[in-house]
Amino acid sequence: MTKDTTSLVPVCPLEEITRESGVTALVHGKAVAIFRTHSGDVYALSNYDPFSHASVLARGIVGTRTVAGEPVDFVASPMHKQAFDLHTGRCLDDGTVSVPTYEIVVTDGMVLVGGPKEAR
């Protein structure tokens, strides 16, 4: 099955995102933080930190935390250090808070980001 990539915006070559770090891009008028994990997985979240009310998540620390016995890739806000699950956007420190996640695809070495995913 071929994925519809018409709403996806090219952001940068994958090789330009250092492992365990993030970059920011303006996608459809929204600041989106794109992360690459140690294992090479790529995720996209809103860059807006709901705790500090600043667009800073792309500058956070990327890591892995064990939650309910399972490893969870996360980014810790550089402001107050709350951790956000890179897959779901849910705050690991306060389950009532989450940030939007975005569609992301890597094609031919290029990172493409689309609109927000459905809330989980």
TILUMRO-367185 format. One record per residue (C-alpha): residue in one letter; x, y, z. Coordinates in pm, whole numbers, padded with zeros to 5 digits, always signed. Each point is the difference from the previous one (the first is absolute). Layout:
aXYZ;...
//
This chain:
m+00000+00000+00000;t+00138+00342-00099;k-00024+00280+00255;d-00151+00332-00115;t+00282+00252+00040;t-00176+00304-00150;s-00049+00171+00339;l+00353-00080+00119;v+00256+00282+00009;p+00369-00077-00064;v+00198+00112+00304;c+00361-00114-00040;p+00216-00298-00086;l-00008-00261+00278;e+00380+00016+00030;e-00032+00363+00118;i-00180-00108+00318;t+00257-00125+00248;r-00103-00312+00192;e-00152+00080+00342;s-00082+00357-00100;g-00269+00211-00159;v-00055+00275-00256;t-00289+00242-00052;a-00192+00063-00322;l-00301+00208-00094;v-00256-00246-00141;h-00340+00125-00118;g+00047+00307+00224;k+00090-00198+00315;a+00339-00030+00172;v+00077-00372-00001;a+00287-00170+00183;i+00151-00293-00189;f+00206-00251+00198;r+00236-00283-00089;t+00058-00262+00267;h+00314-00200+00075;s-00145-00292-00198;g-00072+00230-00297;d-00379+00026+00036;v-00146+00339-00095;y-00293+00174+00173;a-00176+00335-00025;l-00171+00187+00285;s-00119+00352+00058;n+00295+00218+00099;y-00217+00172+00263;d+00066-00095+00364;p-00333+00031+00185;f+00174+00037+00337;s+00234+00290-00082;h-00224+00145-00276;a+00302+00024-00230;s+00088-00158-00335;v+00303-00195+00120;l-00056-00377-00019;a+00237-00049-00297;r+00284+00111+00230;g-00088-00264+00260;i+00190-00311+00102;v-00096-00316-00192;g+00017-00329+00186;t-00176-00321+00100;r-00190-00066+00323;t-00155-00326+00118;v-00375+00035+00051;a-00202-00303+00116;g+00296-00221-00090;e+00024+00132-00358;p+00257+00243-00145;v-00150+00335-00107;d+00187+00252-00214;f-00051+00351+00138;v+00114+00360-00012;a+00050+00193+00326;s-00085+00367-00022;p+00307+00220+00041;m-00201+00233+00227;h-00155-00208+00280;k+00111-00350-00110;q-00344-00159-00047;a+00034-00301-00230;f-00226-00048-00304;d-00048-00339-00169;l+00124+00047-00357;h-00254-00250-00135;t-00318+00134+00168;g+00090+00351+00120;r-00122-00088+00351;c+00191+00146+00294;l+00163-00283+00196;d+00005+00215+00315;d-00363+00120-00018;g-00234-00228-00195;t-00263+00275-00029;v+00227+00204-00232;s+00105-00076-00356;v+00126+00173-00312;p-00113-00069-00357;t+00194-00252-00208;y+00044+00037-00375;e+00009-00232-00298;i+00363-00065-00099;v+00152-00197-00285;v+00359-00051-00115;t+00019-00054-00376;d+00324-00025-00197;g+00188+00145+00298;m-00229+00307+00026;v-00211+00071+00312;l-00357+00104-00085;v-00251+00122+00258;g-00376+00029-00037;g-00293+00101+00212;p-00084-00099+00357;k-00090-00361+00075;e-00323-00089+00174;a+00015+00027+00380;r+00061-00334+00173;
//
